[in-house]
Amino acid sequence: MAYCTLEELKSVLPEAVLIRLTDDDGLGAVIPGVVQEALDSAAREIDAYIGGRYKLPISDTVPPILSKLNADVAIYNLYSRVKEEIPQTREDRYKNAVRFLEQVAAGKISLGIQPPPGPPGTGEYENGARISARPQDFGTTTMEKY
């Protein structure tokens, strides 16, 4: 499921460019199916990075950063699809999106939503119970002093 819509994509890329990147038959219009495939492909790429940190699909409230990343990756995919030289700005935005997603996957950056809890047995709690131990007050060597 894509994190960005055609309308959102149109707000970051001129419609004339979208037509050039999607209209294989020369109809003079944006082909929604081609755009949707690029958006879905980009979302799958995003999910491959964030799937280890967040429960998928993210459907309740999509963080705005995911919409932006989805658009940047989809635009890169559209340029790649038509074998047209990718503008440097679009290539840079794609590379930045991948770097960001790598940081999310490594746990260094958050998407601003709550990740699922870690598996039981991590941290200072074991199966929901806190385990602690004090040092022994009396032993065979300390009892001799009394």
Secondary structure, 3 states (H helix, E strand, C coil): CCCCCHHHHHHHCCHHHHHHHHCCCCCCCCCHHHHHHHHHHHHHHHHHHHCCCCCCCCCCCCCHHHHHHHHHHHHHHHHHHCCCCCCHHHHHHHHHHHHHHHHHHCCCCCCCCCCCCCCCCCCCEECCEECCCCCCCCCHHHHCCC
